[in-house]
């Protein structure tokens, strides 16, 4: 059986946009790509100090659920890669602006506008704690099996990176994702070039890209370290 590279993505649109491209890029005789959904870093049911509800445990649960559903075991998983939105979580609180026009966060290059500042401050703090935990995680344990793990970011969200629009409406996301996938159909090298463009890539190695996105207002900028996935995995296959 092929070893599985399991990508955990935050939403359905992410899967539509990237799954077919990733399958082509990692079309190795000995491995295949699988995608599971799991938006857990902003979920208030994810509790950092609860052994059963902390973010790392929830990542393992997503992996277990995928394995159980597909009747495979942990040993069939080669690597788990999680893709997260930064959502501007690392900006200073004074860059969250009260604006009654926005019931949901509206992202600018240097601020988040929202009609409830306290809500976004709380969300950002919660998300930072969860992301900081995942960044320090390099493997997942399930019984006696240890599985490599890494987390990569799209900033301030996937739509921002892929479509150059951080404020895409929910009912437009899937259509835009489909269009993106069609644009890069059978053009895997073009996609790698796109995601590796200097206008998008966060500078440095894995650790430095995370240091970069945490600084100043960088978690609102159109940046990603997703290009490192292809360097790291292709090199090791």
C-alpha positions in Angstrom: 0.0 0.0 0.0 1.2 3.5 -0.8 2.3 5.7 2.1 0.0 8.7 2.6 1.0 12.3 3.0 -2.0 13.7 4.9 -2.7 17.4 4.4 -5.0 19.0 7.0 -6.7 22.1 5.6 -9.0 24.6 7.2 -11.9 24.5 4.8 -13.6 22.9 1.8 -12.4 25.7 -0.6 -8.8 24.9 0.4 -9.3 21.3 -0.7 -10.9 22.3 -4.0 -8.0 24.7 -4.7 -5.1 22.4 -3.8 -5.9 18.7 -3.7 -5.6 17.9 -7.4 -2.4 20.0 -7.7 -0.8 18.3 -4.7 -1.7 14.8 -6.1 0.1 15.6 -9.3 3.2 17.0 -7.5 3.5 14.0 -5.3 2.6 11.4 -7.8 5.1 9.0 -6.5 4.7 5.2 -7.0 5.2 4.7 -3.2 3.1 7.6 -1.9 -0.1 9.5 -2.4 -1.8 12.7 -1.1 -4.9 12.7 1.1 -6.8 15.7 2.5 -8.7 16.1 5.7 -10.5 19.2 6.9 -9.9 20.7 10.3 -10.2 24.4 11.3 -9.0 23.9 14.9 -6.7 26.8 15.7 -9.5 29.3 16.1 -12.0 26.8 17.6 -12.8 27.7 21.2 -13.4 24.0 21.9 -9.6 23.7 21.5 -8.3 24.3 25.0 -4.6 24.6 25.5 -4.5 23.3 29.0 -6.8 20.3 28.5 -5.0 17.1 27.6 -8.0 15.8 25.7 -8.9 19.1 23.9 -5.5 20.8 23.2 -4.6 21.6 19.6 -2.0 18.8 19.2 -4.5 16.2 20.5 -7.1 17.5 18.0 -4.6 17.1 15.1 -4.1 13.5 16.1 -7.9 13.0 16.3 -8.3 14.3 12.7 -5.6 11.8 11.6 -7.3 9.0 13.5 -10.7 9.9 12.1 -9.2 9.8 8.6 -7.5 6.4 9.2 -10.7 4.9 10.7 -12.9 6.1 7.9 -10.5 4.7 5.3 -9.7 1.5 7.2 -5.9 2.2 7.4 -3.5 2.4 10.3 -1.1 5.0 11.6 1.7 3.1 10.0 0.2 4.0 6.6 0.7 7.7 7.2 4.1 9.0 6.0 3.7 12.6 7.1 1.1 15.0 8.3 1.2 18.6 7.0 -1.2 21.2 8.3 -2.0 24.4 6.4 -3.4 27.2 8.6 -4.5 30.8 8.0 -2.8 33.4 10.2 -5.9 35.6 10.3 -3.7 38.5 11.5 -3.4 36.8 14.8 0.0 38.2 15.7 -0.8 41.9 15.2 -0.9 44.3 18.2 -4.3 44.9 19.7 -4.1 48.6 18.8 -4.2 47.5 15.1 -7.7 46.1 15.6 -10.1 48.9 14.6 -13.7 49.4 15.7 -15.9 49.7 12.5 -19.6 49.1 12.8 -19.7 48.2 9.0 -18.1 44.8 9.6 -19.7 41.9 11.6 -16.9 39.6 10.5 -13.2 40.6 10.3 -12.2 42.8 7.4 -8.5 42.5 6.7 -6.3 45.4 5.6 -2.5 45.4 5.2 -2.1 47.0 8.6 -5.3 46.5 10.5 -8.4 44.4 11.2 -11.7 46.2 11.1 -14.6 44.7 13.1 -17.6 45.8 15.1 -16.5 43.8 18.2 -12.9 44.5 19.1 -13.0 42.3 22.3 -14.1 39.3 20.2 -11.1 39.6 17.8 -8.6 40.2 20.6 -9.8 37.0 22.3 -9.7 35.1 19.0 -6.2 36.3 18.2 -4.8 35.4 21.6 -6.5 31.9 21.4 -5.1 31.4 17.9 -1.6 32.5 18.8 -1.4 30.0 21.7 -2.5 27.2 19.4 -0.2 28.1 16.6 2.8 28.5 18.9 2.1 25.0 20.2 1.9 23.5 16.7 5.1 25.3 15.5 7.0 23.5 18.2 5.6 20.1 17.2 7.6 18.0 14.8 5.9 14.6 15.3 2.6 13.1 16.3 2.3 9.9 18.4 -0.5 7.4 18.0 0.2 4.3 20.1 3.7 3.1 19.3 3.8 4.9 15.9 5.5 8.3 15.5 4.6 10.4 12.4 6.4 13.4 11.1 4.4 16.7 11.4 4.8 20.3 10.2 2.5 23.3 10.0 2.6 25.9 7.2 0.8 29.2 6.9 -1.2 31.2 4.4 -1.4 34.8 5.4 -3.6 36.3 6.2 -5.7 33.5 4.7 -5.6 31.1 1.8 -7.7 33.3 -0.4 -5.3 36.2 0.2 -2.3 34.1 -1.0 -4.0 32.3 -3.9 -6.4 35.1 -5.2 -4.7 38.2 -3.8 -7.9 39.0 -1.8 -8.1 38.6 1.9 -11.8 39.3 2.1 -13.4 36.9 -0.3 -17.1 36.3 0.6 -17.9 32.8 1.9 -20.2 32.0 -1.0 -17.5 32.9 -3.6 -14.7 30.8 -2.1 -15.5 27.5 -3.8 -15.9 29.0 -7.2 -12.6 30.8 -6.9 -10.9 27.7 -5.6 -12.3 25.7 -8.6 -11.0 28.3 -11.0 -7.6 28.3 -9.3 -7.3 24.5 -9.6 -8.3 24.7 -13.3 -5.7 27.4 -13.9 -2.9 25.1 -12.7 -4.3 21.8 -14.0 -1.3 19.8 -15.4 0.9 22.8 -14.6 2.4 21.6 -11.4 5.7 23.4 -12.0 3.9 26.6 -12.7 2.1 26.3 -9.3 5.4 25.7 -7.5 6.7 28.8 -9.3 3.6 30.8 -8.2 3.9 29.8 -4.5 7.6 30.4 -4.5 7.4 33.9 -6.0 9.3 36.5 -4.0 6.0 38.5 -3.7 4.5 35.7 -1.7 7.2 33.6 0.0 8.2 34.4 3.6 11.9 34.6 3.8 14.2 32.0 5.5 14.0 28.4 6.6 11.0 26.9 8.4 11.7 28.4 11.8 12.6 31.8 10.4 9.5 32.0 8.3 7.4 31.6 11.4 9.5 34.2 13.2 8.9 36.5 10.3 5.1 36.2 10.2 4.9 36.9 13.9 6.6 40.3 13.6 4.8 43.6 13.3 1.8 43.4 10.9 3.3 40.6 8.9 0.4 38.2 9.7 -1.8 40.5 7.6 0.5 40.5 4.6 0.2 38.3 1.6 2.9 35.8 2.6 3.3 32.0 2.9 6.0 29.5 3.7 4.1 26.7 1.8 6.9 26.7 -0.8 9.1 24.9 1.8 6.8 21.8 1.6 8.0 21.0 -1.9 11.7 21.5 -1.0 11.4 19.3 2.1 9.3 16.5 0.9 10.6 16.1 -2.7 14.1 16.1 -1.3 13.2 13.3 1.1 11.2 11.1 -1.2 
